[in-house]
Every structure is written in structure tokens, then in C-alpha cells.
Amino acid sequence: MLPEKQDEAFNQFYKSARFNDVLDQKTTLLLHLATAMSVACYP
């Protein structure tokens, strides 16, 4: 578990990456899945 300040910073980063205006929703989701799988964190 992260300390509260780091957890908040990570959540802000994650939301900016997940809910962006650059990529469409499907591409963003596929990138998230590929990234998780590349570090052996299977969804």
C-alpha cells in the first residue's frame, strides 16, 4: 500500500492516462491491458 500522498498522485496520473482526449476508448483500454500483461500482471 502506498502512503496517502503517493496514492493520490498515482490516482491522478492513472485517471489522466485512462480518460484522455487523444486516443479513442478502445485503444486506451488495449494499451492498459498490454502494459499490465507486459509486467506479468494479468487482468
C-alpha distance matrix in Angstrom:
0.0 3.8 6.7 8.9 11.4 9.7 8.1 11.8 13.3 11.7 12.9 16.2 16.6 15.9 18.4 20.9 20.9 21.0 23.6 26.0 29.8 30.6 30.0 31.0 28.5 29.3 28.9 25.5 24.3 25.9 24.3 20.8 21.8 23.4 20.5 18.1 20.9 21.7 18.5 18.9 16.4 19.1 19.0
3.8 0.0 3.8 6.3 8.0 6.0 5.4 9.0 10.1 9.2 10.9 13.8 14.2 14.3 16.8 18.9 19.2 19.9 22.3 24.4 28.1 28.9 28.8 30.1 27.9 29.1 28.4 24.9 24.2 26.0 23.9 20.6 22.2 23.7 20.5 18.7 21.8 22.2 19.1 20.2 17.9 20.8 20.6
6.7 3.8 0.0 3.8 5.6 5.5 6.0 8.6 10.1 10.6 12.1 14.4 15.4 16.2 18.2 20.1 21.0 21.9 23.8 25.8 29.4 30.5 30.8 32.2 30.1 31.7 31.0 27.4 27.0 29.0 26.9 23.7 25.5 27.0 23.8 22.2 25.4 25.7 22.7 24.0 21.6 24.5 24.1
8.9 6.3 3.8 0.0 3.8 5.6 5.0 6.1 8.7 9.9 10.5 12.3 14.3 15.1 16.4 18.4 20.0 20.6 22.0 24.2 27.6 29.1 29.6 30.9 28.8 30.7 30.3 26.6 26.3 28.7 26.8 23.6 25.7 27.5 24.5 23.0 26.5 27.0 24.4 25.7 23.0 25.5 24.6
11.4 8.0 5.6 3.8 0.0 3.8 5.5 5.3 6.3 8.7 10.0 10.8 12.5 14.3 15.6 16.9 18.7 20.0 21.2 22.8 26.1 27.5 28.3 30.0 28.3 30.4 29.7 26.0 26.2 28.6 26.3 23.4 26.0 27.5 24.2 23.3 26.9 27.0 24.5 26.4 24.0 26.6 25.9
9.7 6.0 5.5 5.6 3.8 0.0 3.8 5.4 5.0 6.1 8.5 9.9 10.5 12.1 14.2 15.4 16.5 18.0 19.8 21.3 24.7 25.7 26.3 28.0 26.4 28.2 27.2 23.5 23.7 25.7 23.3 20.5 22.9 24.1 20.8 19.9 23.5 23.4 20.8 22.8 20.6 23.5 23.0
8.1 5.4 6.0 5.0 5.5 3.8 0.0 3.8 5.5 5.1 6.1 8.7 9.9 10.4 12.2 14.3 15.3 16.0 17.8 19.9 23.5 24.8 25.0 26.3 24.3 26.0 25.5 21.7 21.5 23.8 21.8 18.6 20.9 22.6 19.6 18.3 21.9 22.4 20.0 21.6 18.9 21.3 20.4
11.8 9.0 8.6 6.1 5.3 5.4 3.8 0.0 3.8 5.5 5.1 6.2 8.7 9.8 10.6 12.4 14.3 15.2 16.2 18.2 21.6 23.2 23.8 25.2 23.3 25.6 25.2 21.4 21.6 24.2 22.2 19.3 22.0 23.9 21.0 20.2 23.9 24.4 22.4 24.2 21.4 23.6 22.3
13.3 10.1 10.1 8.7 6.3 5.0 5.5 3.8 0.0 3.8 5.5 5.2 6.3 8.6 10.0 10.8 12.5 14.2 15.5 16.7 20.1 21.2 22.1 24.0 22.6 24.8 23.8 20.1 20.8 23.2 20.7 18.2 21.2 22.6 19.4 19.2 23.0 22.9 21.1 23.4 21.0 23.5 22.5
11.7 9.2 10.6 9.9 8.7 6.1 5.1 5.5 3.8 0.0 3.8 5.4 5.0 6.0 8.5 9.9 10.5 11.9 14.0 15.5 19.1 20.0 20.3 22.0 20.3 22.1 21.2 17.4 17.8 19.9 17.5 14.8 17.6 19.0 15.9 15.5 19.2 19.3 17.5 19.7 17.3 19.7 18.8
12.9 10.9 12.1 10.5 10.0 8.5 6.1 5.1 5.5 3.8 0.0 3.8 5.4 5.0 6.1 8.6 9.8 10.2 11.7 14.0 17.6 19.0 19.2 20.4 18.4 20.5 20.2 16.4 16.5 19.2 17.4 14.5 17.3 19.3 16.7 16.1 19.8 20.6 19.2 20.9 18.0 19.8 18.2
16.2 13.8 14.4 12.3 10.8 9.9 8.7 6.2 5.2 5.4 3.8 0.0 3.8 5.5 5.2 6.3 8.7 9.9 10.5 12.0 15.4 17.0 17.9 19.4 18.0 20.6 20.0 16.2 17.2 20.0 17.9 15.6 18.9 20.6 18.1 18.2 21.9 22.4 21.3 23.4 20.8 22.5 20.9
16.6 14.2 15.4 14.3 12.5 10.5 9.9 8.7 6.3 5.0 5.4 3.8 0.0 3.8 5.5 5.2 6.3 8.6 10.1 10.9 14.4 15.2 15.9 17.9 16.8 19.0 17.8 14.1 15.4 17.7 15.1 13.2 16.6 17.8 15.0 15.7 19.4 19.3 18.5 21.0 18.8 20.7 19.5
15.9 14.3 16.2 15.1 14.3 12.1 10.4 9.8 8.6 6.0 5.0 5.5 3.8 0.0 3.8 5.5 5.1 5.9 8.3 10.1 13.9 14.8 14.6 16.0 14.3 16.2 15.4 11.6 12.2 14.7 12.7 10.2 13.4 15.2 12.7 12.9 16.6 17.2 16.6 18.6 16.0 17.6 16.0
18.4 16.8 18.2 16.4 15.6 14.2 12.2 10.6 10.0 8.5 6.1 5.2 5.5 3.8 0.0 3.8 5.4 5.0 5.7 8.1 11.7 13.5 13.7 14.6 12.9 15.5 15.3 11.6 12.4 15.5 14.0 11.9 15.2 17.3 15.5 15.7 19.3 20.2 19.9 21.7 19.0 20.0 17.8
20.9 18.9 20.1 18.4 16.9 15.4 14.3 12.4 10.8 9.9 8.6 6.3 5.2 5.5 3.8 0.0 3.8 5.6 5.5 5.9 9.3 10.8 11.8 13.6 12.8 15.6 14.7 11.2 13.1 15.9 13.9 12.6 16.3 17.7 15.8 16.9 20.4 20.7 20.7 23.1 20.7 21.9 20.1
20.9 19.2 21.0 20.0 18.7 16.5 15.3 14.3 12.5 10.5 9.8 8.7 6.3 5.1 5.4 3.8 0.0 3.8 5.8 5.9 9.5 9.7 9.8 11.7 11.0 13.1 11.7 8.1 10.2 12.4 10.1 9.1 12.9 14.0 12.2 13.7 17.0 17.2 17.6 20.0 17.9 19.0 17.4
21.0 19.9 21.9 20.6 20.0 18.0 16.0 15.2 14.2 11.9 10.2 9.9 8.6 5.9 5.0 5.6 3.8 0.0 3.8 6.0 9.5 10.5 9.6 10.3 8.4 10.7 10.3 6.6 7.7 10.8 9.6 8.0 11.4 13.4 12.4 13.2 16.4 17.4 18.0 19.7 17.2 17.6 15.4
23.6 22.3 23.8 22.0 21.2 19.8 17.8 16.2 15.5 14.0 11.7 10.5 10.1 8.3 5.7 5.5 5.8 3.8 0.0 3.8 7.0 9.2 9.0 9.4 8.0 11.3 11.4 8.3 9.9 13.2 12.5 11.5 14.7 16.8 16.0 17.0 20.0 21.1 21.8 23.5 20.9 21.1 18.7
26.0 24.4 25.8 24.2 22.8 21.3 19.9 18.2 16.7 15.5 14.0 12.0 10.9 10.1 8.1 5.9 5.9 6.0 3.8 0.0 3.8 5.6 6.6 8.2 8.4 11.7 10.9 8.3 11.1 13.7 12.5 12.6 16.0 17.3 16.5 18.2 21.1 21.6 22.6 24.8 22.7 23.0 21.0
29.8 28.1 29.4 27.6 26.1 24.7 23.5 21.6 20.1 19.1 17.6 15.4 14.4 13.9 11.7 9.3 9.5 9.5 7.0 3.8 0.0 3.8 6.0 7.4 9.0 12.3 11.6 10.1 13.2 15.5 14.6 15.4 18.6 19.7 19.3 21.3 23.9 24.3 25.7 27.8 26.0 26.1 24.0
30.6 28.9 30.5 29.1 27.5 25.7 24.8 23.2 21.2 20.0 19.0 17.0 15.2 14.8 13.5 10.8 9.7 10.5 9.2 5.6 3.8 0.0 3.8 6.8 9.4 11.8 10.0 9.2 12.9 14.2 13.0 14.6 17.7 18.0 17.8 20.4 22.6 22.6 24.3 26.7 25.3 25.4 23.8
30.0 28.8 30.8 29.6 28.3 26.3 25.0 23.8 22.1 20.3 19.2 17.9 15.9 14.6 13.7 11.8 9.8 9.6 9.0 6.6 6.0 3.8 0.0 3.8 6.5 8.2 6.3 6.1 9.7 10.8 10.1 12.1 14.7 15.1 15.6 18.0 19.9 20.2 22.3 24.3 22.9 22.7 21.0
31.0 30.1 32.2 30.9 30.0 28.0 26.3 25.2 24.0 22.0 20.4 19.4 17.9 16.0 14.6 13.6 11.7 10.3 9.4 8.2 7.4 6.8 3.8 0.0 3.8 5.7 5.6 6.3 8.8 10.3 10.9 12.6 14.6 15.7 16.7 18.7 20.4 21.3 23.5 24.9 23.3 22.5 20.4
28.5 27.9 30.1 28.8 28.3 26.4 24.3 23.3 22.6 20.3 18.4 18.0 16.8 14.3 12.9 12.8 11.0 8.4 8.0 8.4 9.0 9.4 6.5 3.8 0.0 3.8 5.6 5.2 6.2 8.7 10.0 10.7 12.5 14.3 15.4 16.7 18.5 20.0 21.9 23.0 21.0 20.0 17.4
29.3 29.1 31.7 30.7 30.4 28.2 26.0 25.6 24.8 22.1 20.5 20.6 19.0 16.2 15.5 15.6 13.1 10.7 11.3 11.7 12.3 11.8 8.2 5.7 3.8 0.0 3.8 5.5 5.2 6.2 8.7 10.0 10.7 12.3 14.2 15.5 16.6 18.3 20.6 21.3 19.7 18.2 15.9
28.9 28.4 31.0 30.3 29.7 27.2 25.5 25.2 23.8 21.2 20.2 20.0 17.8 15.4 15.3 14.7 11.7 10.3 11.4 10.9 11.6 10.0 6.3 5.6 5.6 3.8 0.0 3.8 5.4 5.1 6.2 8.7 10.0 10.5 12.2 14.3 15.3 16.3 18.8 20.1 18.9 17.9 16.3
25.5 24.9 27.4 26.6 26.0 23.5 21.7 21.4 20.1 17.4 16.4 16.2 14.1 11.6 11.6 11.2 8.1 6.6 8.3 8.3 10.1 9.2 6.1 6.3 5.2 5.5 3.8 0.0 3.8 5.5 5.2 6.3 8.8 10.0 10.6 12.4 14.4 15.4 17.2 18.8 17.1 16.7 14.8
24.3 24.2 27.0 26.3 26.2 23.7 21.5 21.6 20.8 17.8 16.5 17.2 15.4 12.2 12.4 13.1 10.2 7.7 9.9 11.1 13.2 12.9 9.7 8.8 6.2 5.2 5.4 3.8 0.0 3.8 5.4 5.1 6.3 8.6 9.9 10.7 12.4 14.2 16.0 16.8 14.9 13.8 11.6
25.9 26.0 29.0 28.7 28.6 25.7 23.8 24.2 23.2 19.9 19.2 20.0 17.7 14.7 15.5 15.9 12.4 10.8 13.2 13.7 15.5 14.2 10.8 10.3 8.7 6.2 5.1 5.5 3.8 0.0 3.8 5.4 5.1 6.1 8.5 9.9 10.6 12.1 14.6 15.4 14.2 12.9 11.5
24.3 23.9 26.9 26.8 26.3 23.3 21.8 22.2 20.7 17.5 17.4 17.9 15.1 12.7 14.0 13.9 10.1 9.6 12.5 12.5 14.6 13.0 10.1 10.9 10.0 8.7 6.2 5.2 5.4 3.8 0.0 3.8 5.5 5.1 6.0 8.5 9.9 10.4 12.7 14.3 13.4 13.2 12.4
20.8 20.6 23.7 23.6 23.4 20.5 18.6 19.3 18.2 14.8 14.5 15.6 13.2 10.2 11.9 12.6 9.1 8.0 11.5 12.6 15.4 14.6 12.1 12.6 10.7 10.0 8.7 6.3 5.1 5.4 3.8 0.0 3.8 5.5 5.2 6.2 8.6 9.9 11.3 12.6 10.9 10.9 9.6
21.8 22.2 25.5 25.7 26.0 22.9 20.9 22.0 21.2 17.6 17.3 18.9 16.6 13.4 15.2 16.3 12.9 11.4 14.7 16.0 18.6 17.7 14.7 14.6 12.5 10.7 10.0 8.8 6.3 5.1 5.5 3.8 0.0 3.8 5.5 5.2 6.2 8.6 10.4 10.7 9.1 8.0 7.0
23.4 23.7 27.0 27.5 27.5 24.1 22.6 23.9 22.6 19.0 19.3 20.6 17.8 15.2 17.3 17.7 14.0 13.4 16.8 17.3 19.7 18.0 15.1 15.7 14.3 12.3 10.5 10.0 8.6 6.1 5.1 5.5 3.8 0.0 3.8 5.5 5.1 6.0 8.9 9.9 9.7 9.2 9.6
20.5 20.5 23.8 24.5 24.2 20.8 19.6 21.0 19.4 15.9 16.7 18.1 15.0 12.7 15.5 15.8 12.2 12.4 16.0 16.5 19.3 17.8 15.6 16.7 15.4 14.2 12.2 10.6 9.9 8.5 6.0 5.2 5.5 3.8 0.0 3.8 5.5 5.1 6.8 9.0 8.6 9.6 10.3
18.1 18.7 22.2 23.0 23.3 19.9 18.3 20.2 19.2 15.5 16.1 18.2 15.7 12.9 15.7 16.9 13.7 13.2 17.0 18.2 21.3 20.4 18.0 18.7 16.7 15.5 14.3 12.4 10.7 9.9 8.5 6.2 5.2 5.5 3.8 0.0 3.8 5.5 5.6 6.6 5.0 6.2 7.1
20.9 21.8 25.4 26.5 26.9 23.5 21.9 23.9 23.0 19.2 19.8 21.9 19.4 16.6 19.3 20.4 17.0 16.4 20.0 21.1 23.9 22.6 19.9 20.4 18.5 16.6 15.3 14.4 12.4 10.6 9.9 8.6 6.2 5.1 5.5 3.8 0.0 3.8 5.4 4.9 5.2 5.2 7.4
21.7 22.2 25.7 27.0 27.0 23.4 22.4 24.4 22.9 19.3 20.6 22.4 19.3 17.2 20.2 20.7 17.2 17.4 21.1 21.6 24.3 22.6 20.2 21.3 20.0 18.3 16.3 15.4 14.2 12.1 10.4 9.9 8.6 6.0 5.1 5.5 3.8 0.0 3.8 5.6 7.4 8.6 11.1
18.5 19.1 22.7 24.4 24.5 20.8 20.0 22.4 21.1 17.5 19.2 21.3 18.5 16.6 19.9 20.7 17.6 18.0 21.8 22.6 25.7 24.3 22.3 23.5 21.9 20.6 18.8 17.2 16.0 14.6 12.7 11.3 10.4 8.9 6.8 5.6 5.4 3.8 0.0 3.8 5.6 8.3 11.1
18.9 20.2 24.0 25.7 26.4 22.8 21.6 24.2 23.4 19.7 20.9 23.4 21.0 18.6 21.7 23.1 20.0 19.7 23.5 24.8 27.8 26.7 24.3 24.9 23.0 21.3 20.1 18.8 16.8 15.4 14.3 12.6 10.7 9.9 9.0 6.6 4.9 5.6 3.8 0.0 3.8 5.8 9.3
16.4 17.9 21.6 23.0 24.0 20.6 18.9 21.4 21.0 17.3 18.0 20.8 18.8 16.0 19.0 20.7 17.9 17.2 20.9 22.7 26.0 25.3 22.9 23.3 21.0 19.7 18.9 17.1 14.9 14.2 13.4 10.9 9.1 9.7 8.6 5.0 5.2 7.4 5.6 3.8 0.0 3.8 6.4
19.1 20.8 24.5 25.5 26.6 23.5 21.3 23.6 23.5 19.7 19.8 22.5 20.7 17.6 20.0 21.9 19.0 17.6 21.1 23.0 26.1 25.4 22.7 22.5 20.0 18.2 17.9 16.7 13.8 12.9 13.2 10.9 8.0 9.2 9.6 6.2 5.2 8.6 8.3 5.8 3.8 0.0 3.8
19.0 20.6 24.1 24.6 25.9 23.0 20.4 22.3 22.5 18.8 18.2 20.9 19.5 16.0 17.8 20.1 17.4 15.4 18.7 21.0 24.0 23.8 21.0 20.4 17.4 15.9 16.3 14.8 11.6 11.5 12.4 9.6 7.0 9.6 10.3 7.1 7.4 11.1 11.1 9.3 6.4 3.8 0.0
